[in-house]
Amino acid sequence: MTKKTIYDEASEVEADNGVVTVKGPDEVDVRLTDDAAAEISDRLLVGSMKARGQKYQEEKKKKGPAQ
């Protein structure tokens, strides 16, 4: 099983002639239509909110009950 890298830096995003280009980190280099980029943006936002909620709940468990 290959270990997957977790990145803490955001990709660079540009638009040119109606095409959205996403570059980095690592070897990411993707060209998308505006519709595909908008859908990915929505999905990333949902995933980010879920991950933050999970981190919050985990930190809350570690602290224990409120005094």
ZIMO-V790889 format. One line per field, one symbol per residue. psi: psi as a letter, one per 20 degrees, with the letter a starting at -180 (. if undefined). A space follows every 10 residues. Layout:
# ZIMO-V790889
psi: ???
This chain:
# ZIMO-V790889
psi: ppppppqjqq qppqppkjpp ppprrcjpnp pqrhgggggg gghggghggg ghgggghghg ghhaqq.
